[in-house]
Amino acid sequence: MSLAGRFGSNGGGRPPGGGLGGGRASGGSALGGGIGRLRGGGGPFGAGPDEADAADRASIRDRHLLRRVARQFRPYRREVSVVGLLILLTAGLGVVNPLLVKVVFDRALFVPGGPDLRLLAELVALMVAIPVVTSVVGVYQTYLTNDVGQRVMRDLRAQLYTHLQTLSLRFFTATRTGEIQSRLANDVGGVQTVVTDTASSVLSNAVILLSTLIAMLLLSWQLTVLSLVMMPLFVWVTGVVGRARRRVAAETQKSLAEMTAITEETLSVSGVLLAKVFGRQAAETRKYVEQNERLAALQVRQQMIGRAFFAMVSTFFSITPALVYLVAGFTGGISPGTLVAFTTLQARLFFPIGQMLQTATEVSSSLALFQRIFGYLDLEPDIVEPERPTPLPRPARGHVRLSEVSFSYEPAAADGSERHWALQEVDLDAPPGTLAAIVGPSGAGKTTISYLVPRLYEAVRGTVSLDGVDVRDLSFADIAETIGMVTQESYLFHASIRDNLRYARPDATDEELEAAARAAQIHERIVEFTDGYDTVVGERGYRLSGGEKQRIAIARVILKDPRVLILDEATSALDTANERLVQAALAPLMEGRTTIAIAHRLSTIRSADVIFALDRGKLVESGTHEDLLARGGMYAALYEEQFSGGLVEARCRDGVVLSTGQILDVPGGDTDAGVPRPAA
C-alpha cells in the first residue's frame, strides 16, 4: 500500500454517511442498520399463509395505534369533556325542530276549524330560537375543538423533535435529512385534520345518529328499517375502502419523503454547486420530475379510491325519501305531519352516516402516517444518559483515557458473523494538559477516537474515561461542558456571526465575544464586514471563506473554554494562506488544555507530548517524536513519506508549506503550479 497522503482525512475510519459536520448518507432507512430497537408499533404485517390470522394481527395493531393517538389527548381531558357536553347539547337540540314540525302540522296548521295561530306562533318562535342557540354553541365548540387539536399537534411535533435530539450520531449518518424533515412536516401535517376534526366529528355524528334514530323509531319503525336496509353493506365496503386508502397513503408519504430528500439535497448550496460543476442540472431535474409525477399519480389514486362507493351511498340517500313516500302510501295510517317530520329526520340521519363513513376511511388512511410518526418515536436511543450520573470532579482536570477500546460502526450481525472493527483494543492515555497527536493513514480509526471521547458513539468493548470516570456514567451536560471540538468541516448556522459565536455560551457578553474573536485572529476580518458581528454568514457559512469559517468555529470553542480540546484535522482542507492563519488561531486555544489532535502538521506532531500511531484500527506504536523515529517503525515511514524527513511542514489543498516557512505551489492547486512563494 502506498504511503503517500497517509496522514489524509476521511476514509474508512469515519462513520458511513459523512463526518460530524458533513452531509448525510444518500440512502438508508431510519429503521435500518441497527439504529435502534422498536418498543412497539412495528411495521406492516404480511399476509402470510393464514390471512385471517394476519387480519386479526392488523386489527390489534390498529387498535393499539388508535389508543396511542387517544393518549395524546389526555392532558386536555377537561377541554375534551366540555366539547363532548357541547356536542350532546347541539345534537339534542338538532332533533327538536323536526319533531316540532310534526306538532306544527298536526296540531297548529291542519286542525279542524283552521290553524291555531297562537300555538303556531309559539312553535315558530321556538323553532327560530333553537337554531340561534345551536349556532352560538357551535361556534364555541368549533373554537374549543380546534384549540385542543392544535395543542395536540404542537405536542406531537415537540415530542418527535425532542426524541430525535436524543438519538445518537449513528441515526443521523444513516438517515437522509429530507426523510427526517418529511416525518416532522409532511407526516405530522398530514394527520392534522384527523387530530383537529375527527374526534369531535365522530362524537357529534354519533350523537346525531343515535338521537335521530330514536326520534325516527318513535315516528315509524317500518320507515326506519327501510332507511337503514343498506347500512351493513355500506359499513363493510367502508372497511375495504379504508384499507386500500391506507396502503396508498403509506406509498404517498414515502414518495413525499423522497421528494423532500431530493429537494433538500439538490437545492442546498452544496447540492447546487455539485450539480453545476458536473453539469448534472438536467439529470437532477429529470429525477425530480419523475418523482413528482409518481407523487401526483399516487395522490390522484388516493383521492379516487372509494369515490364510486360514496357516489352509490349518496345516490341511495337521495332516492330513499321517494321510497318512503311510496311505502307510506301502501302502509296507510301515517299522518302528513309524521311523514314530513320523518323525511326531515331522514335528511338529518343520512348526513352523519355519510360523514362517519368518510371519516372511517380517512382515519384508516391516516393510520399509515401515525405508524410512520410512532416508528420514529419508538426508536430507542442507543446512547442514553445514566439515571444517576456520577458528578465530574471539579474543577475538571481533562485526563482522557481509552482502555482496551474496540468499536464498530456496524451493528452486531444476527447470524453472529464477524463485523468490521474501526478500532480494536486501543489503549490511549492523555494526562491533563497533554498535547496528544494521533497519526495514521486514512481509515486507521483516528476520527473514530474523536467521536468516542465526547460519547457521540459508544465503545462496544473497553472503557473511555474522563478524569477517571467512565463517560457512560457522566451526564451529557458534564461531557459537553468539558470537551470542545473543532472539526475539518465546521458547521455554521444561517444566522449572524454574533449568534453563531453565542451558540457556545448564550449568556456571553459582547466583550467576551470580541475577546474570543481576537484570540482566534478573526476579529479584524469581522469588523471589515459592513454589518460587523451582525453579518449573516449564509447557509453553512457559505458567505465566508474556509479559513474564516474555521476561525469563527475556533472562536466559538474559545468562548466555551473546555478543559479537553479535540482537533480533527482542523486545517487539512484549507489552502496554505488560511492554513497558517487557522494554525496561528489554534495556538492560544491549545494552551493549558488537554488537546487530542488528529494531526497533519509537522510542528504539531513534533511538539506533541505523546504521539499515537494507528493503522487499521489498532494502536501500532506510541511515544515522542524522537522515540518513534529512533524505532524506525510505521511512524518513521509515515514521517519520511509525508514530511520528507522533516523538509515539509504541512501539505495543504493548494500547496506545500516547507519547514523553512516557504510555500511551494503544486499542480492542481489554486495558484500557478510549481511556483515557490516566500515565507509569510
C-alpha positions in Angstrom: 0.0 0.0 0.0 1.4 3.5 -0.9 2.3 5.7 2.0 1.5 8.9 0.0 -1.1 11.0 1.7 -1.5 8.6 4.7 -2.0 11.4 7.1 -5.1 12.4 5.0 -8.5 12.9 6.3 -11.7 10.9 5.8 -11.6 7.2 4.8 -12.9 4.1 6.4 -12.4 5.3 10.0 -15.3 7.7 9.7 -18.9 6.7 10.1 -20.9 5.8 7.0 -22.6 8.8 5.5 -20.2 11.6 6.4 -18.4 13.2 9.2 -19.6 15.3 12.1 -20.4 18.4 10.1 -20.8 16.7 6.7 -23.7 15.5 4.6 -26.0 12.6 5.2 -25.9 9.3 3.6 -27.7 9.3 0.3 -29.8 6.3 1.2 -30.8 4.2 4.1 -33.7 4.0 6.4 -34.2 5.4 9.8 -35.3 2.0 10.9 -32.5 0.0 9.3 -28.9 -0.5 10.1 -29.4 -1.4 13.7 -30.0 2.2 14.7 -32.5 1.4 17.4 -34.9 -1.2 18.7 -38.6 -0.7 18.4 -40.6 -0.7 21.6 -43.9 -1.3 19.8 -46.0 -0.4 16.8 -43.8 -2.3 14.3 -44.1 -2.4 10.5 -47.0 -3.8 8.5 -47.8 -7.4 8.9 -47.6 -9.6 5.8 -50.5 -11.7 4.6 -48.8 -14.9 5.4 -50.3 -18.3 4.9 -53.2 -17.6 7.2 -54.9 -14.4 6.0 -57.5 -14.5 8.8 -54.6 -14.5 11.3 -52.9 -11.7 9.5 -56.2 -9.7 9.6 -56.5 -10.2 13.3 -53.0 -9.1 13.9 -53.6 -6.0 11.8 -56.8 -5.2 13.7 -54.9 -5.5 17.0 -52.2 -3.2 15.7 -54.7 -0.7 14.5 -56.4 -0.6 17.9 -53.0 -0.2 19.5 -52.3 2.8 17.2 -55.7 4.4 17.9 -55.1 4.0 21.7 -51.8 5.8 21.3 -53.4 8.6 19.3 -56.1 8.9 22.0 -53.4 9.2 24.7 -52.2 12.4 23.0 -55.5 14.0 24.2 -55.0 13.0 27.9 -53.5 16.4 29.0 -56.7 18.1 27.7 -59.3 15.8 29.3 -61.2 18.8 30.7 -61.5 20.6 27.4 -62.4 17.4 25.6 -65.2 16.8 28.2 -66.5 20.3 27.6 -66.5 19.7 23.9 -68.4 16.4 24.5 -71.1 18.2 26.5 -71.5 20.9 23.9 -71.8 18.2 21.2 -74.5 16.5 23.2 -76.3 19.8 23.7 -76.2 20.8 20.0 -77.1 17.3 18.8 -80.0 17.1 21.1 -81.3 20.5 20.1 -81.0 19.4 16.5 -83.6 16.7 16.9 -86.1 19.1 18.4 -87.1 21.0 15.3 -88.1 18.0 13.1 -90.3 16.8 16.0 -91.8 20.3 16.2 -92.6 20.1 12.5 -95.0 17.2 13.3 -96.6 19.2 16.0 -96.9 22.3 13.7 -98.6 20.2 11.0 -100.9 18.0 13.2 -101.8 20.4 15.9 -101.3 24.0 14.7 -101.8 24.1 10.9 -104.1 21.3 9.8 -106.7 21.2 12.5 -110.4 21.3 12.5 -111.6 24.9 12.5 -108.5 26.3 10.9 -104.9 27.0 12.1 -104.3 27.6 15.8 -102.4 30.9 15.3 -101.3 31.3 19.0 -99.9 27.8 19.2 -98.3 28.2 15.7 -96.6 31.5 16.8 -95.2 29.8 19.9 -93.9 26.8 18.0 -92.4 29.0 15.3 -90.7 31.2 17.9 -89.2 28.0 19.5 -88.1 26.7 16.1 -86.3 30.0 15.4 -84.7 30.2 18.8 -83.2 26.7 18.7 -81.0 27.2 15.6 -79.8 30.5 17.0 -78.7 28.9 20.3 -77.3 25.9 18.4 -75.2 28.2 16.2 -73.8 30.2 19.1 -72.9 27.0 21.0 -71.5 25.5 17.8 -69.1 28.5 17.3 -67.6 28.0 20.8 -67.5 24.2 20.3 -65.6 24.7 17.0 -63.1 27.0 18.7 -62.5 24.7 21.6 -62.2 21.7 19.2 -59.5 23.4 17.1 -57.7 24.7 20.1 -57.4 21.2 21.6 -56.4 19.8 18.2 -53.7 22.3 17.6 -52.3 21.8 21.1 -52.1 18.0 20.4 -50.4 18.8 17.0 -47.9 21.1 18.8 -47.2 18.4 21.4 -46.8 15.7 18.7 -44.3 17.9 16.8 -42.4 18.7 20.0 -42.3 15.0 21.1 -40.9 14.0 17.7 -38.3 16.8 17.6 -37.3 16.2 21.2 -36.9 12.5 20.7 -34.9 13.0 17.5 -32.5 15.1 19.6 -31.9 12.2 21.9 -30.8 9.8 19.1 -27.1 9.2 18.6 -25.0 10.3 15.6 -25.4 6.8 14.2 -29.1 7.5 13.4 -28.3 10.8 11.5 -25.5 9.4 9.5 -27.7 6.5 8.3 -30.8 8.6 7.5 -31.4 11.2 4.8 -32.1 14.7 6.2 -35.1 15.0 3.8 -36.6 11.9 5.3 -36.4 13.3 8.8 -37.8 16.6 7.7 -40.7 14.8 5.9 -41.7 13.0 9.1 -41.7 16.3 11.0 -43.5 18.3 8.4 -45.4 16.1 6.0 -46.4 13.2 8.2 -47.4 15.3 11.2 -49.1 17.8 9.0 -50.9 15.0 7.2 -52.7 13.9 10.4 -53.7 17.5 11.3 -57.3 17.2 10.0 -57.8 13.8 11.7 -56.4 15.2 15.0 -58.3 18.5 15.0 -61.6 17.4 13.5 -62.1 13.7 13.6 -62.7 13.1 17.3 -65.3 15.8 17.6 -66.8 14.9 14.2 -67.2 11.2 15.2 -68.7 12.1 18.5 -71.0 14.7 17.0 -72.2 12.5 14.2 -72.7 9.5 16.6 -74.9 11.6 18.9 -76.8 13.0 16.0 -77.2 9.5 14.5 -78.5 8.0 17.8 -80.8 10.8 18.7 -82.2 10.9 15.1 -82.7 7.1 15.1 -84.6 7.2 18.4 -86.8 10.0 17.0 -87.4 8.1 13.8 -88.3 4.9 15.6 -90.8 6.9 17.7 -92.4 8.1 14.5 -92.4 4.9 12.4 -90.3 1.8 12.9 -91.2 0.5 9.4 -89.9 3.5 7.6 -86.8 3.5 9.8 -86.0 -0.1 8.7 -86.4 1.0 5.1 -83.9 3.8 5.6 -81.3 1.6 7.2 -81.6 -1.5 5.0 -78.3 -0.9 3.1 -76.2 0.1 6.2 -74.5 -3.3 6.8 -73.2 -3.4 3.2 -72.0 0.2 3.4 -70.1 -0.5 6.6 -68.4 -3.5 5.1 -67.4 -1.6 1.9 -66.1 1.3 4.1 -63.6 -1.1 5.7 -62.4 -2.4 2.4 -62.0 1.2 1.0 -60.2 2.3 4.2 -57.6 -0.5 4.0 -57.0 0.3 0.3 -56.6 4.0 1.1 -54.2 3.2 3.9 -51.9 1.3 1.6 -51.9 4.1 -0.9 -51.4 6.7 1.9 -48.2 4.9 3.0 -46.9 4.9 -0.5 -47.8 8.6 -0.9 -45.9 9.6 2.2 -42.8 7.6 1.2 -42.9 9.4 -2.2 -43.4 12.7 -0.5 -40.4 12.0 1.8 -38.3 11.1 -1.2 -39.2 14.4 -2.9 -38.3 16.3 0.3 -35.0 14.5 0.4 -34.3 15.2 -3.2 -35.2 18.9 -2.7 -33.0 19.2 0.4 -30.0 17.5 -1.2 -30.1 19.2 -4.7 -31.2 22.7 -3.7 -28.8 23.2 -0.8 -25.7 25.2 -1.6 -23.5 22.1 -1.8 -26.0 20.3 -4.0 -26.5 23.2 -6.4 -22.7 23.7 -6.6 -22.1 20.0 -7.3 -24.8 19.9 -10.0 -23.3 22.9 -11.8 -19.7 21.7 -11.6 -20.6 18.3 -13.0 -23.3 19.6 -15.4 -26.0 17.5 -13.8 -28.8 20.1 -13.6 -30.8 18.4 -16.4 -30.4 14.9 -14.8 -31.4 16.2 -11.3 -34.5 17.9 -12.9 -35.5 14.7 -14.6 -35.1 12.8 -11.3 -37.3 15.4 -9.6 -39.9 15.4 -12.4 -40.2 11.6 -12.3 -40.7 11.5 -8.6 -43.1 14.5 -8.9 -45.2 12.6 -11.5 -45.3 9.5 -9.3 -46.4 11.5 -6.3 -49.2 13.2 -8.4 -50.4 9.8 -9.6 -50.5 8.4 -6.1 -52.4 11.4 -4.7 -55.0 11.1 -7.5 -55.3 7.4 -6.8 -55.7 8.1 -3.1 -58.4 10.6 -3.7 -60.3 8.4 -6.2 -60.3 5.2 -4.1 -63.8 4.7 -2.9 -65.3 7.6 -4.9 -67.7 5.2 -6.7 -68.7 3.7 -3.4 -69.5 7.1 -1.9 -71.4 8.1 -5.1 -73.5 4.9 -4.6 -74.1 5.8 -1.0 -75.1 9.4 -2.0 -77.5 8.0 -4.6 -79.2 5.7 -2.1 -79.6 8.6 0.3 -81.2 10.7 -2.4 -83.8 8.1 -3.6 -84.8 6.9 -0.1 -87.2 9.8 0.6 -89.1 8.8 -2.6 -89.2 5.2 -1.4 -90.6 6.5 1.9 -93.5 8.2 0.2 -94.2 5.0 -1.7 -94.2 2.8 1.4 -96.3 5.4 3.3 -98.9 5.2 0.5 -99.1 1.4 0.8 -98.9 1.3 4.6 -101.6 3.9 5.4 -102.3 5.5 8.8 -99.3 7.8 8.6 -100.3 11.5 9.2 -98.9 14.3 6.9 -97.1 15.7 10.0 -95.4 12.4 10.7 -94.4 12.0 7.1 -92.8 15.5 6.9 -91.1 15.1 10.2 -89.8 11.7 9.2 -88.3 12.9 5.9 -86.7 15.8 7.7 -85.2 13.5 10.2 -84.1 11.2 7.4 -82.1 14.0 5.8 -80.6 14.6 9.2 -79.7 10.9 9.6 -78.1 10.5 6.2 -75.6 13.3 6.6 -73.9 11.9 9.8 -73.9 8.4 8.2 -72.1 9.7 5.1 -69.7 11.8 7.3 -68.9 8.8 9.5 -68.3 6.5 6.5 -66.0 9.2 5.0 -64.2 9.7 8.4 -63.7 6.0 8.8 -61.7 5.9 5.5 -59.7 9.0 6.4 -58.9 7.6 9.9 -57.8 4.3 8.3 -55.5 6.0 5.8 -54.1 8.3 8.5 -53.0 5.3 10.5 -50.3 4.9 7.9 -49.0 8.3 8.8 -49.3 7.7 12.6 -47.4 4.5 12.1 -44.5 6.4 10.5 -44.6 9.0 13.2 -44.6 6.5 16.0 -42.0 4.5 14.2 -39.5 7.3 15.0 -40.9 7.8 18.5 -40.4 4.1 19.2 -36.7 4.2 18.2 -34.7 3.7 21.4 -31.6 5.8 21.6 -28.5 3.6 21.7 -26.7 6.2 23.8 -28.6 7.2 27.0 -27.8 9.4 29.9 -27.5 7.5 33.2 -30.4 7.9 35.6 -28.0 8.9 38.4 -24.9 10.3 36.7 -21.6 10.4 38.5 -20.5 14.0 39.1 -17.3 15.0 37.3 -14.7 16.2 39.9 -14.5 20.0 39.9 -12.5 21.7 38.6 -12.2 19.3 35.7 -8.6 18.3 35.0 -9.1 16.9 31.5 -7.5 13.5 31.9 -8.6 11.3 28.9 -8.0 7.6 28.8 -9.1 4.8 26.5 -8.6 1.3 27.9 -8.8 -1.7 25.6 -11.4 0.1 23.4 -13.0 -1.7 20.5 -15.6 -0.2 18.2 -17.5 -0.9 15.0 -19.9 1.2 13.1 -21.7 -1.9 12.0 -24.3 -3.4 14.3 -23.9 -7.0 15.6 -24.9 -9.4 12.9 -27.9 -11.6 13.8 -26.1 -14.7 12.5 -23.1 -14.0 14.7 -20.7 -13.3 11.8 -17.7 -11.1 12.3 -18.1 -7.4 11.7 -15.5 -4.8 10.6 -13.8 -3.1 13.6 -12.9 0.5 13.3 -10.9 0.2 16.5 -9.5 -2.9 18.2 -8.3 -3.0 21.8 -6.9 0.5 21.7 -5.1 1.9 24.8 -4.6 5.6 24.9 -3.7 7.9 27.8 -3.6 11.7 27.7 -2.9 13.2 31.1 -4.1 16.7 32.0 -2.5 19.4 29.9 -1.1 16.9 27.4 -0.9 17.5 23.7 -1.6 14.1 22.2 -1.2 13.7 18.5 -2.9 10.9 16.6 -1.4 9.9 13.3 -2.0 7.2 10.7 -3.3 6.5 7.2 -6.9 7.2 6.2 -9.3 4.7 7.7 -7.0 3.9 10.6 -9.6 5.0 13.2 -8.3 8.5 14.1 -11.7 10.3 13.7 -13.4 7.4 15.5 -11.4 8.2 18.6 -12.6 11.8 18.4 -16.2 10.6 18.4 -15.8 8.2 21.3 -14.2 10.7 23.8 -17.3 13.0 23.8 -19.6 9.9 23.6 -21.0 10.7 20.2 -20.6 7.0 19.7 -20.2 4.4 22.4 -17.4 1.9 22.7 -18.5 -1.7 22.0 -15.8 -3.0 24.4 -13.5 -1.4 26.8 -13.7 2.0 28.6 -13.4 5.6 27.7 -12.9 7.7 30.8 -12.7 11.4 31.6 -10.8 12.3 34.9 -11.1 8.7 35.9 -14.9 8.4 35.4 -16.3 6.3 32.6 -18.0 8.6 30.1 -21.1 6.3 30.2 -21.5 7.3 33.9 -21.3 11.1 33.2 -24.2 13.4 32.4 -24.4 14.7 28.9 -24.1 18.3 30.4 -20.8 17.5 32.1 -19.3 15.9 28.9 -20.5 18.9 26.7 -19.1 21.4 29.2 -15.7 19.7 29.5 -15.0 18.8 25.9 -14.7 21.1 22.9 -14.2 20.1 19.3 -13.0 21.7 16.0 -13.6 19.5 13.0 -12.3 19.6 9.4 -15.7 21.0 8.3 -17.1 23.3 10.9 -20.8 23.9 10.8 -22.2 27.5 11.0 -25.9 28.3 11.1 -27.7 30.6 8.7 -27.5 33.4 11.3 -25.3 36.3 12.3 -21.7 35.8 13.4 -22.7 37.0 16.8 -25.4 34.3 17.1 -23.1 31.6 15.8 -20.5 32.5 18.5 -23.1 32.7 21.2 -24.2 29.1 20.4 -21.3 28.1 22.7 -22.4 30.4 25.5 -25.8 32.2 25.1 -25.1 34.5 28.0 -21.7 35.7 26.7 -21.2 39.5 26.6 -20.2 41.4 23.5 -16.8 42.0 25.2 -16.3 38.2 25.6 -17.3 37.6 22.0 -14.7 40.1 20.8 -12.0 38.7 23.1 -12.7 35.2 21.7 -12.6 36.5 18.1 -9.3 38.3 18.7 -7.8 35.2 20.2 -8.9 33.3 17.1 -7.5 36.1 14.9 -10.8 36.7 13.2 -11.9 40.0 14.9 -10.2 42.3 12.3 -11.8 40.4 9.5 -15.3 40.6 11.1 -15.2 44.3 11.6 -14.3 44.8 7.9 -17.8 43.5 7.0 -20.5 46.1 6.6 -22.6 44.7 9.4 -19.7 43.5 11.6 -20.7 40.9 14.1 -24.3 41.1 12.8 -23.3 39.8 9.4 -25.4 36.8 8.3 -23.0 34.1 7.2 -25.4 32.2 4.9 -26.3 28.6 4.9 -23.5 26.5 6.4 -21.4 29.7 6.3 -21.0 29.8 2.6 -20.6 33.6 2.5 -17.3 33.1 4.3 -14.0 31.5 3.1 -12.9 28.2 4.6 -10.4 29.9 6.8 -12.9 32.4 8.1 -15.4 29.7 8.9 -12.7 27.7 10.8 -11.5 30.7 12.8 -15.1 31.6 13.8 -15.5 28.0 14.9 -12.3 28.2 16.9 -13.5 31.5 18.5 -16.7 29.6 19.4 -14.7 26.9 21.2 -12.5 29.5 22.9 -15.7 31.1 24.2 -16.8 27.8 25.6 -13.4 27.3 27.3 -13.4 23.5 27.6 -10.8 21.5 29.5 -10.4 19.0 26.7 -9.9 20.0 23.1 -10.3 17.7 20.1 -8.9 18.9 16.8 -10.0 16.7 13.9 -7.6 17.8 11.1 -9.0 21.3 11.5 -6.7 22.8 8.8 -6.2 19.9 6.3 -8.9 21.1 3.8 -7.6 24.7 3.7 -5.3 26.5 1.3 -1.8 27.4 2.5 -2.7 31.0 3.5 -5.8 30.1 5.5 -3.9 27.1 7.0 -1.3 29.4 8.5 -4.0 31.8 9.8 -6.0 29.0 11.4 -2.9 27.3 12.8 -2.0 30.6 14.5 -5.5 30.8 15.9 -5.3 27.3 17.3 -2.1 28.1 19.3 -3.7 30.1 22.1 -6.7 27.7 22.1 -4.4 24.7 22.9 -2.7 26.4 25.8 -3.4 24.9 29.2 -5.7 22.2 27.9 -5.6 18.5 27.2 -5.5 18.5 23.4 -6.1 15.5 21.2 -5.0 16.5 17.7 -5.6 14.3 14.7 -2.6 16.0 13.1 -1.3 16.6 9.6 1.1 19.4 10.5 4.8 18.6 11.4 5.1 21.3 14.1 2.1 19.9 15.9 3.4 16.4 15.8 6.9 17.5 16.9 5.6 19.5 19.8 3.2 16.7 21.0 3.9 15.2 24.4 2.9 11.9 23.0 2.2 10.5 19.6 -0.2 7.6 18.9 0.2 5.9 15.6 -2.8 3.9 14.4 -3.2 1.5 11.5 -6.3 -0.4 10.6 -7.9 0.3 13.9 -5.0 -0.9 16.0 -2.5 1.2 18.1 0.8 0.3 16.4 3.1 2.4 18.5 3.2 5.4 20.8 5.9 7.8 22.2 7.6 11.1 21.5 8.6 12.2 18.0 12.3 11.3 18.7 11.5 8.0 20.2 9.3 6.9 17.3 11.8 8.0 14.7 14.5 6.0 16.5 12.4 2.9 16.4 12.2 3.0 12.7 8.7 1.6 12.6 5.4 2.7 10.9 5.6 6.3 12.2 9.2 6.7 10.9 8.0 5.5 7.4 5.0 7.9 7.5 7.3 10.7 8.6 9.6 10.2 5.8 6.8 9.8 3.2 4.5 12.6 4.3 7.1 15.1 5.6 10.1 14.2 3.5 12.2 13.6 6.6 11.3 17.0 8.1 11.6 19.2 5.0 7.7 19.6 4.7 5.7 21.3 7.5 2.3 20.7 6.1 0.5 19.6 2.9 -2.5 21.9 2.0 -5.1 22.0 -0.6 -3.1 24.3 -2.9 0.5 23.7 -2.0 3.1 22.5 0.4 4.4 24.5 3.4 8.1 23.8 3.9 9.8 23.7 7.3 11.6 26.9 6.4 8.3 28.7 6.0 8.5 28.8 2.2 5.3 27.8 0.3 5.5 25.7 -2.8 2.5 25.6 -5.1 1.6 22.3 -6.6 -0.1 21.3 -9.8 -3.8 21.2 -9.5 -3.8 23.8 -6.7 -5.4 27.2 -6.6 -2.3 29.0 -7.8 0.3 28.7 -10.5 1.8 25.2 -10.4 5.4 24.8 -9.2 5.9 28.4 -8.2 7.7 28.9 -4.9 6.4 31.6 -2.6 8.3 33.4 0.1 7.7 32.6 3.8 4.9 34.6 5.4 
